């Protein structure tokens, strides 16, 4: 994260990854934290 500005935080089946991405984004927004979540296929 400190060199590229991004990092891999988990490896899940796509449906689980999508749900975790949504939940994480909502939690960050509730705390006014500027977090960007991207779900990518590997």
N, CA, C and O atoms as a GROMACS GRO file, in nm:
protein
  168
    1UNK      N    1   0.083  -0.119   0.000
    1UNK     CA    2   0.000   0.000   0.000
    1UNK      C    3   0.087   0.125   0.000
    1UNK      O    4   0.057   0.221  -0.070
    2UNK      N    5   0.194   0.124   0.076
    2UNK     CA    6   0.276   0.244   0.090
    2UNK      C    7   0.355   0.276  -0.036
    2UNK      O    8   0.397   0.390  -0.054
    3UNK      N    9   0.378   0.178  -0.123
    3UNK     CA   10   0.454   0.202  -0.246
    3UNK      C   11   0.363   0.222  -0.366
    3UNK      O   12   0.388   0.310  -0.449
    4UNK      N   13   0.258   0.143  -0.377
    4UNK     CA   14   0.170   0.146  -0.494
    4UNK      C   15   0.037   0.214  -0.468
    4UNK      O   16  -0.035   0.246  -0.563
    5UNK      N   17   0.002   0.238  -0.344
    5UNK     CA   18  -0.126   0.298  -0.312
    5UNK      C   19  -0.241   0.199  -0.312
    5UNK      O   20  -0.357   0.238  -0.303
    6UNK      N   21  -0.209   0.070  -0.321
    6UNK     CA   22  -0.312  -0.033  -0.319
    6UNK      C   23  -0.254  -0.163  -0.266
    6UNK      O   24  -0.132  -0.181  -0.263
    7UNK      N   25  -0.342  -0.252  -0.225
    7UNK     CA   26  -0.297  -0.381  -0.175
    7UNK      C   27  -0.409  -0.483  -0.178
    7UNK      O   28  -0.527  -0.447  -0.178
    8UNK      N   29  -0.372  -0.610  -0.181
    8UNK     CA   30  -0.469  -0.719  -0.177
    8UNK      C   31  -0.496  -0.751  -0.031
    8UNK      O   32  -0.403  -0.770   0.048
    9UNK      N   33  -0.624  -0.756   0.006
    9UNK     CA   34  -0.659  -0.782   0.146
    9UNK      C   35  -0.730  -0.914   0.166
    9UNK      O   36  -0.755  -0.953   0.281
   10UNK      N   37  -0.763  -0.984   0.059
   10UNK     CA   38  -0.829  -1.113   0.075
   10UNK      C   39  -0.853  -1.180  -0.058
   10UNK      O   40  -0.847  -1.116  -0.163
   11UNK      N   41  -0.881  -1.309  -0.053
   11UNK     CA   42  -0.911  -1.386  -0.172
   11UNK      C   43  -1.036  -1.469  -0.143
   11UNK      O   44  -1.034  -1.557  -0.058
   12UNK      N   45  -1.144  -1.438  -0.213
   12UNK     CA   46  -1.273  -1.502  -0.188
   12UNK      C   47  -1.340  -1.537  -0.320
   12UNK      O   48  -1.301  -1.487  -0.426
   13UNK      N   49  -1.441  -1.625  -0.314
   13UNK     CA   50  -1.522  -1.648  -0.434
   13UNK      C   51  -1.588  -1.514  -0.467
   13UNK      O   52  -1.608  -1.431  -0.379
   14UNK      N   53  -1.622  -1.494  -0.592
   14UNK     CA   54  -1.666  -1.363  -0.640
   14UNK      C   55  -1.785  -1.307  -0.563
   14UNK      O   56  -1.786  -1.189  -0.528
   15UNK      N   57  -1.885  -1.389  -0.536
   15UNK     CA   58  -2.005  -1.341  -0.467
   15UNK      C   59  -1.972  -1.291  -0.326
   15UNK      O   60  -2.023  -1.188  -0.283
   16UNK      N   61  -1.887  -1.363  -0.257
   16UNK     CA   62  -1.847  -1.323  -0.122
   16UNK      C   63  -1.764  -1.195  -0.129
   16UNK      O   64  -1.782  -1.105  -0.047
   17UNK      N   65  -1.675  -1.186  -0.226
   17UNK     CA   66  -1.592  -1.067  -0.242
   17UNK      C   67  -1.678  -0.944  -0.269
   17UNK      O   68  -1.652  -0.838  -0.212
   18UNK      N   69  -1.778  -0.957  -0.354
   18UNK     CA   70  -1.868  -0.845  -0.383
   18UNK      C   71  -1.938  -0.798  -0.256
   18UNK      O   72  -1.946  -0.678  -0.230
   19UNK      N   73  -1.990  -0.892  -0.177
   19UNK     CA   74  -2.061  -0.856  -0.055
   19UNK      C   75  -1.968  -0.790   0.046
   19UNK      O   76  -2.005  -0.690   0.108
   20UNK      N   77  -1.848  -0.844   0.062
   20UNK     CA   78  -1.751  -0.784   0.154
   20UNK      C   79  -1.712  -0.644   0.108
   20UNK      O   80  -1.692  -0.555   0.190
   21UNK      N   81  -1.701  -0.625  -0.023
   21UNK     CA   82  -1.669  -0.493  -0.076
   21UNK      C   83  -1.777  -0.392  -0.044
   21UNK      O   84  -1.747  -0.278  -0.006
   22UNK      N   85  -1.901  -0.432  -0.059
   22UNK     CA   86  -2.014  -0.343  -0.027
   22UNK      C   87  -2.016  -0.310   0.121
   22UNK      O   88  -2.029  -0.193   0.159
   23UNK      N   89  -2.002  -0.411   0.205
   23UNK     CA   90  -2.006  -0.389   0.350
   23UNK      C   91  -1.891  -0.299   0.396
   23UNK      O   92  -1.910  -0.212   0.481
   24UNK      N   93  -1.773  -0.319   0.339
   24UNK     CA   94  -1.657  -0.239   0.376
   24UNK      C   95  -1.674  -0.095   0.331
   24UNK      O   96  -1.641  -0.002   0.406
   25UNK      N   97  -1.724  -0.075   0.211
   25UNK     CA   98  -1.747   0.060   0.160
   25UNK      C   99  -1.848   0.134   0.246
   25UNK      O  100  -1.828   0.251   0.280
   26UNK      N  101  -1.957   0.068   0.282
   26UNK     CA  102  -2.059   0.130   0.367
   26UNK      C  103  -2.003   0.167   0.504
   26UNK      O  104  -2.031   0.275   0.556
   27UNK      N  105  -1.926   0.078   0.563
   27UNK     CA  106  -1.867   0.106   0.695
   27UNK      C  107  -1.772   0.224   0.687
   27UNK      O  108  -1.771   0.309   0.777
   28UNK      N  109  -1.692   0.232   0.582
   28UNK     CA  110  -1.598   0.343   0.566
   28UNK      C  111  -1.673   0.475   0.548
   28UNK      O  112  -1.635   0.576   0.606
   29UNK      N  113  -1.778   0.474   0.469
   29UNK     CA  114  -1.857   0.596   0.447
   29UNK      C  115  -1.924   0.644   0.576
   29UNK      O  116  -1.931   0.764   0.600
   30UNK      N  117  -1.972   0.551   0.657
   30UNK     CA  118  -2.036   0.589   0.784
   30UNK      C  119  -1.938   0.660   0.877
   30UNK      O  120  -1.978   0.742   0.959
   31UNK      N  121  -1.811   0.628   0.864
   31UNK     CA  122  -1.707   0.690   0.948
   31UNK      C  123  -1.636   0.804   0.875
   31UNK      O  124  -1.536   0.857   0.925
   32UNK      N  125  -1.688   0.842   0.757
   32UNK     CA  126  -1.627   0.948   0.676
   32UNK      C  127  -1.481   0.920   0.645
   32UNK      O  128  -1.397   1.010   0.648
   33UNK      N  129  -1.451   0.793   0.616
   33UNK     CA  130  -1.315   0.751   0.584
   33UNK      C  131  -1.306   0.731   0.433
   33UNK      O  132  -1.386   0.657   0.376
   34UNK      N  133  -1.210   0.795   0.366
   34UNK     CA  134  -1.202   0.790   0.219
   34UNK      C  135  -1.138   0.661   0.168
   34UNK      O  136  -1.027   0.663   0.113
   35UNK      N  137  -1.206   0.550   0.185
   35UNK     CA  138  -1.154   0.420   0.142
   35UNK      C  139  -1.219   0.381   0.010
   35UNK      O  140  -1.340   0.392  -0.006
   36UNK      N  141  -1.137   0.336  -0.083
   36UNK     CA  142  -1.188   0.287  -0.211
   36UNK      C  143  -1.168   0.136  -0.216
   36UNK      O  144  -1.057   0.088  -0.194
   37UNK      N  145  -1.274   0.063  -0.244
   37UNK     CA  146  -1.269  -0.083  -0.251
   37UNK      C  147  -1.294  -0.125  -0.394
   37UNK      O  148  -1.389  -0.082  -0.458
   38UNK      N  149  -1.205  -0.212  -0.445
   38UNK     CA  150  -1.222  -0.268  -0.579
   38UNK      C  151  -1.222  -0.419  -0.568
   38UNK      O  152  -1.138  -0.476  -0.499
   39UNK      N  153  -1.315  -0.484  -0.636
   39UNK     CA  154  -1.320  -0.630  -0.640
   39UNK      C  155  -1.274  -0.670  -0.779
   39UNK      O  156  -1.333  -0.630  -0.879
   40UNK      N  157  -1.168  -0.752  -0.783
   40UNK     CA  158  -1.111  -0.794  -0.912
   40UNK      C  159  -1.104  -0.945  -0.918
   40UNK      O  160  -1.082  -1.012  -0.817
   41UNK      N  161  -1.122  -0.998  -1.036
   41UNK     CA  162  -1.100  -1.141  -1.057
   41UNK      C  163  -0.950  -1.162  -1.077
   41UNK      O  164  -0.884  -1.084  -1.147
   42UNK      N  165  -0.898  -1.266  -1.016
   42UNK     CA  166  -0.754  -1.296  -1.028
   42UNK      C  167  -0.732  -1.409  -1.124
   42UNK      O  168  -0.617  -1.449  -1.147
   0.00000   0.00000   0.00000
